[in-house]
Amino acid sequence: MEKNENKNIVFERSLRYKKSTGDFGEYFIMHWLNKRNFEVVLIDYVGIDLIAHNKNLNKSYGISVKTRLRWTKEKESNPIMVRTSQIKLIEQACEYYSLIPTFGLVKDDNESGNLEFWLLPYFETLKINNYKVPQRLAIKMTPKYIEQYKKICLFHLILKKEIEE
């Protein structure tokens, strides 16, 4: 178990922390898109986690969900890493099923307490991050890159933490 100290409270991560974090991101995106007239299914397929169809636009998306819930010892600007093998699988799955490849990012911010969600076009995200085969993709999370994501995103949502008194 990993430990983290925050405001004189010591708590530990569960052994299932990574699994539950990933599940949270997938279900959060699925719920949010369902509320916005998308038909969404959670799938167990290599490369993509969700298939979402927008009935109004008649477009279907293959979404690879990346969820990052950080501890205070980790920098908020640390990138979200995607293995080279996973990049290929995302592209293959979307090509096979005629889907638009998309990244769904879910990120919490330890400093503000906000939870952010982006739905980003896949190829534009690769371009912004200067992805070159065969390296791993680092989806950078610095303010400079976040501003670029806001320009290309299909959706961006920020859930703000309630102010403590």
Secondary structure as GFF3:
##gff-version 3
##sequence-region A 1 165
A	DSSP	beta_strand	3	6	.	.	.	ID=ss1
A	DSSP	beta_strand	9	12	.	.	.	ID=ss2
A	DSSP	alpha_helix	17	34	.	.	.	ID=ss3
A	DSSP	beta_strand	38	42	.	.	.	ID=ss4
A	DSSP	beta_strand	50	54	.	.	.	ID=ss5
A	DSSP	beta_strand	59	68	.	.	.	ID=ss6
A	DSSP	beta_strand	80	82	.	.	.	ID=ss7
A	DSSP	alpha_helix	84	96	.	.	.	ID=ss8
A	DSSP	beta_strand	100	108	.	.	.	ID=ss9
A	DSSP	beta_strand	115	121	.	.	.	ID=ss10
A	DSSP	alpha_helix	122	128	.	.	.	ID=ss11
A	DSSP	beta_strand	137	139	.	.	.	ID=ss12
A	DSSP	alpha_helix	143	152	.	.	.	ID=ss13
A	DSSP	beta_strand	155	159	.	.	.	ID=ss14
###
